[in-house]
């Protein structure tokens, strides 16, 4: 039992390290301000609810490409999932108050089942979302599918600040 807790702790620290590296590296790459986000959502296939967070960093000078690494913990009745993502997305909106984006990126899914084997899965995210473009606190919603051995779909909503 203690080894399971140690493994979850190590995975959580690794996820935070990925987000931290994004916070450090992205401003140097883009020369721009990095925003944080908090989110909550559902994983319907796992019958689980999730909480998480990430960073949003502009890439390049177009203002349309973004790096959005994030970490989510989904807690369900039969399994828990830690999802670590290194997503990139393209913002289609040039003007107006709302943005619409599509993107993808690498993912790591750690699944802890109540009954059955636990596993770690590498995958690829495909995502789309909509959110406010301006303001100190900007709401957003995102639909993400992770293609992996144990593929997942996640629907999340949150705020960026």
Secondary structure as GFF3:
##gff-version 3
##sequence-region A 1 161
A	DSSP	alpha_helix	2	30	.	.	.	ID=ss1
A	DSSP	beta_strand	34	43	.	.	.	ID=ss2
A	DSSP	three_ten_helix	44	46	.	.	.	ID=ss3
A	DSSP	beta_strand	48	59	.	.	.	ID=ss4
A	DSSP	beta_strand	65	76	.	.	.	ID=ss5
A	DSSP	beta_strand	79	91	.	.	.	ID=ss6
A	DSSP	beta_strand	98	113	.	.	.	ID=ss7
A	DSSP	beta_strand	119	132	.	.	.	ID=ss8
A	DSSP	beta_strand	138	147	.	.	.	ID=ss9
A	DSSP	beta_strand	152	160	.	.	.	ID=ss10
###
